[in-house]
Every structure is written in C-alpha cells, then in structure tokens.
Amino acid sequence: MRLVLCSILFMLLPASVPAAEQVAGTRIQISATASAIQTNDEVVISFRVEQQGKVADSVRNDVNRTSKEISRLLKHEKGVTLQTISRNMQPVWQYIPNKPRRRTGWRMVQGSQISSQRLTAIPRWLDALESAGTHLSGLHFRISAAVQAKLHESLTMQAIARFRSKARAMAKALDADSFRILSLNTQSISPQPRRYRAEMAMMAKSTDAPQPNLAAGKNRISVTVNGEITLPFKDYPG
C-alpha cells in the first residue's frame, strides 16, 4: 500500500523545468559601487637581523641573541605585535678560477616586522631596532583590519542600495511595474599601503615626533556590487 501511495504522489509532482526556462523576462546586468577615503591608522616596520661567520653555531647564536634583545626592548611596549617573517642560513662560498669552490663560512638572515596603531611611537621603535643591530627593510602605513571590516560592511550596504536604485530606474525607463534580482555578488578593492624606503624611515629618529615625510596618509576602500535583474516582458508599439 505504501509503494502505491508513493507512486501516485510522484506522478502528481510537476516535472522539473530547466533553470534557463524558470525565469521569463528581459535580463539586464547592473553594477554599483560605493567607496570611502579612510586615514591609515596602523604602521608596519620591517627589519632583518644578519650575521656571517666561519662557524655555523656562532652565527646562529648571534642571530638568536639579537632577536631576544629586540623582544626584550619591545616587551613592555603596549599595542605592539612582533612577528618573525623568515629565517634562513646559507653557506658562503669562495670561487677561485680553475679550482673547486670552497666554503668559507655561513650567513644567516632573519626577517621580522612589528605592527602597531601607536603611530607617535615610531621614532622610539626605530631607535630600539637600530640599537639592537638590525637593518631596516622598510616602513608602510595601512588601514587596520578592524577598520577595514567595518568599512567593508557599511560600503556593501551602500552599494546594494545603489544597485536597487539603478534597478528601479531601469524598470521605470522600460515601463515595468517590478523587477526581480536573479544574482548578486560583491567585489572589494583593498587599499595599497603607503610605503617608505628604509632611508626615509630612519629620518624619523631625529625628533620625538614623526617627520612630515612620514605622514600616515589616506587610502580609498571600494566595494562593487554586480548582479543581474529581470523585467517582465512587455510589447511596445512599433
């Protein structure tokens, strides 16, 4: 009895319709963008520790010692994040014409960076890094992740509102009473960080405040909404 009932119900269900035939109407592609200019609120200072010598253990110990000193200097700094980016050791070779190469020592490089939103403390950190014996690789300002996330959410809502406004205007222009959104997706454009060369960044140590040439600057964040709408078919007089 159960099998017969299931068969009857199955026959009553409508046959599946291909996706392309389920929505009838005039399809239109629409794009809308919302953007905002935001002041950079975070700094990233990149630096490296380099040592070279004949004995691998001595080279490694020197790099470790310098790295620990940097950690000690920055330990009591509030709101500072220290991160190791890379670390590698390579043999140093001597090349003599017509003779096999000869290893003369080892070279180790450890790359790190510190990031913080305390922009006024940049000169003090640069002093600490130089006094520890590091080499400054670069410095750049950026919009912090928390601010970016908040802006992205707000701009997405604005872009969607503009998308709907464009859709309504398109429907009105074509004498349609309504429209239907078939697809919708967002695309964000991340701001490029404001970068400074190492020699420019080191100039900030001359005073207690950052030099004008190290101004944090601003960046633009944009969110674009792309989608497709459909309008009911309408016959127009020829």
SULRA-V117163 format. One record per residue. N is the residue number from 0. RES is the residue in one small letter. PHI is phi in whole degrees, -180 to 180 (none if undefined). OMEGA is omega in whole degrees, -180 to 180 (none if undefined). Layout:
n = {N & N}
res = {RES & RES}
phi = {PHI & PHI}
omega = {OMEGA & OMEGA}
This chain:
n = {0 & 1 & 2 & 3 & 4 & 5 & 6 & 7 & 8 & 9 & 10 & 11 & 12 & 13 & 14 & 15 & 16 & 17 & 18 & 19 & 20 & 21 & 22 & 23 & 24 & 25 & 26 & 27 & 28 & 29 & 30 & 31 & 32 & 33 & 34 & 35 & 36 & 37 & 38 & 39 & 40 & 41 & 42 & 43 & 44 & 45 & 46 & 47 & 48 & 49 & 50 & 51 & 52 & 53 & 54 & 55 & 56 & 57 & 58 & 59 & 60 & 61 & 62 & 63 & 64 & 65 & 66 & 67 & 68 & 69 & 70 & 71 & 72 & 73 & 74 & 75 & 76 & 77 & 78 & 79 & 80 & 81 & 82 & 83 & 84 & 85 & 86 & 87 & 88 & 89 & 90 & 91 & 92 & 93 & 94 & 95 & 96 & 97 & 98 & 99 & 100 & 101 & 102 & 103 & 104 & 105 & 106 & 107 & 108 & 109 & 110 & 111 & 112 & 113 & 114 & 115 & 116 & 117 & 118 & 119 & 120 & 121 & 122 & 123 & 124 & 125 & 126 & 127 & 128 & 129 & 130 & 131 & 132 & 133 & 134 & 135 & 136 & 137 & 138 & 139 & 140 & 141 & 142 & 143 & 144 & 145 & 146 & 147 & 148 & 149 & 150 & 151 & 152 & 153 & 154 & 155 & 156 & 157 & 158 & 159 & 160 & 161 & 162 & 163 & 164 & 165 & 166 & 167 & 168 & 169 & 170 & 171 & 172 & 173 & 174 & 175 & 176 & 177 & 178 & 179 & 180 & 181 & 182 & 183 & 184 & 185 & 186 & 187 & 188 & 189 & 190 & 191 & 192 & 193 & 194 & 195 & 196 & 197 & 198 & 199 & 200 & 201 & 202 & 203 & 204 & 205 & 206 & 207 & 208 & 209 & 210 & 211 & 212 & 213 & 214 & 215 & 216 & 217 & 218 & 219 & 220 & 221 & 222 & 223 & 224 & 225 & 226 & 227 & 228 & 229 & 230 & 231 & 232 & 233 & 234 & 235 & 236 & 237}
res = {m & r & l & v & l & c & s & i & l & f & m & l & l & p & a & s & v & p & a & a & e & q & v & a & g & t & r & i & q & i & s & a & t & a & s & a & i & q & t & n & d & e & v & v & i & s & f & r & v & e & q & q & g & k & v & a & d & s & v & r & n & d & v & n & r & t & s & k & e & i & s & r & l & l & k & h & e & k & g & v & t & l & q & t & i & s & r & n & m & q & p & v & w & q & y & i & p & n & k & p & r & r & r & t & g & w & r & m & v & q & g & s & q & i & s & s & q & r & l & t & a & i & p & r & w & l & d & a & l & e & s & a & g & t & h & l & s & g & l & h & f & r & i & s & a & a & v & q & a & k & l & h & e & s & l & t & m & q & a & i & a & r & f & r & s & k & a & r & a & m & a & k & a & l & d & a & d & s & f & r & i & l & s & l & n & t & q & s & i & s & p & q & p & r & r & y & r & a & e & m & a & m & m & a & k & s & t & d & a & p & q & p & n & l & a & a & g & k & n & r & i & s & v & t & v & n & g & e & i & t & l & p & f & k & d & y & p & g}
phi = {none & -63 & -66 & -65 & -63 & -62 & -66 & -65 & -63 & -63 & -70 & -80 & -70 & -68 & -67 & -67 & -112 & -54 & -57 & -66 & -101 & -73 & -115 & -107 & 147 & -86 & -91 & -136 & -88 & -133 & -135 & -143 & -129 & -129 & -142 & -151 & -102 & -126 & -71 & -63 & -124 & -141 & -116 & -128 & -111 & -102 & -151 & -140 & -110 & -123 & -145 & -141 & -169 & -81 & -105 & -61 & -64 & -66 & -63 & -64 & -65 & -64 & -65 & -63 & -65 & -66 & -64 & -65 & -65 & -64 & -61 & -66 & -66 & -97 & -59 & -95 & -82 & -79 & 70 & -115 & -111 & -105 & -136 & -85 & -97 & -155 & -160 & -152 & -125 & -129 & -71 & -103 & -110 & -110 & -107 & -118 & -53 & 65 & -137 & -62 & -64 & -129 & -77 & -110 & 171 & -136 & -134 & -120 & -131 & -120 & -99 & -143 & -152 & -120 & -133 & -166 & -99 & -89 & -67 & -71 & -94 & -56 & -58 & -66 & -69 & -64 & -61 & -64 & -67 & -68 & -65 & -81 & 92 & -93 & -117 & -73 & -94 & 174 & -147 & -147 & -106 & -152 & -87 & -63 & -62 & -65 & -68 & -61 & -64 & -66 & -66 & -61 & -63 & -66 & -68 & -64 & -63 & -65 & -66 & -65 & -62 & -68 & -61 & -65 & -64 & -64 & -64 & -63 & -64 & -67 & -64 & -65 & -64 & -104 & 58 & -97 & -80 & -157 & -144 & -127 & -86 & -90 & -151 & -155 & -146 & -115 & -141 & -108 & -111 & -76 & -71 & -83 & -65 & -85 & -104 & -131 & -70 & -59 & -67 & -73 & -65 & -67 & -67 & -69 & -80 & -71 & -134 & -80 & -124 & -60 & -71 & -56 & -73 & -112 & -58 & -62 & 74 & -133 & -139 & -104 & -112 & -129 & -129 & -114 & -109 & -113 & -166 & -131 & -120 & -130 & -113 & -59 & -60 & -143 & -90 & -110 & -64 & -77}
omega = {180 & -179 & 179 & -180 & 179 & 180 & 179 & 180 & 180 & -180 & -179 & -179 & 180 & 178 & -180 & -179 & 178 & -177 & -178 & -177 & -176 & -178 & 179 & 179 & 179 & -178 & -177 & 176 & -179 & 177 & 179 & -177 & 173 & -178 & 179 & 177 & -175 & 177 & 176 & -176 & -178 & 179 & 175 & 179 & 180 & 180 & -180 & 175 & -178 & 175 & 179 & -180 & -177 & -177 & -176 & -178 & 179 & 178 & -180 & 180 & 179 & 179 & 179 & -179 & 179 & 180 & 178 & 179 & 178 & 179 & 180 & -179 & -177 & -174 & -175 & 176 & -179 & 175 & 179 & 178 & 178 & -176 & 174 & -177 & -177 & 177 & 179 & 177 & -178 & 176 & 176 & -175 & 172 & -178 & 179 & -179 & 176 & 178 & 177 & 178 & -177 & 180 & -178 & 180 & -177 & 178 & 179 & 177 & 175 & -180 & -179 & 175 & 173 & 179 & -178 & 174 & 177 & -173 & -178 & -178 & -177 & -179 & -179 & 180 & 178 & 176 & -179 & -179 & -180 & -180 & 179 & 177 & 180 & 177 & -179 & -180 & -178 & -180 & 175 & 178 & -179 & 174 & -177 & -176 & -179 & 179 & 179 & -179 & 180 & 179 & -180 & 179 & -179 & -179 & 177 & 178 & 178 & -179 & 178 & 178 & 178 & 177 & -180 & 178 & 177 & 180 & 178 & 179 & 179 & 179 & -180 & -180 & -179 & 176 & 178 & -179 & -177 & 174 & 179 & 178 & -180 & -180 & -178 & 176 & -177 & 178 & -178 & 177 & -179 & 180 & 176 & -179 & 178 & -171 & 175 & 176 & -176 & -177 & 177 & -179 & -178 & 179 & -178 & -177 & -173 & 179 & -179 & -180 & 180 & 177 & -180 & -179 & 174 & 178 & -175 & 179 & -177 & 177 & 179 & 175 & -178 & 174 & -180 & 177 & 176 & 180 & -180 & 177 & 175 & 177 & 179 & 176 & 179 & 178 & 178 & 179 & -179 & none}
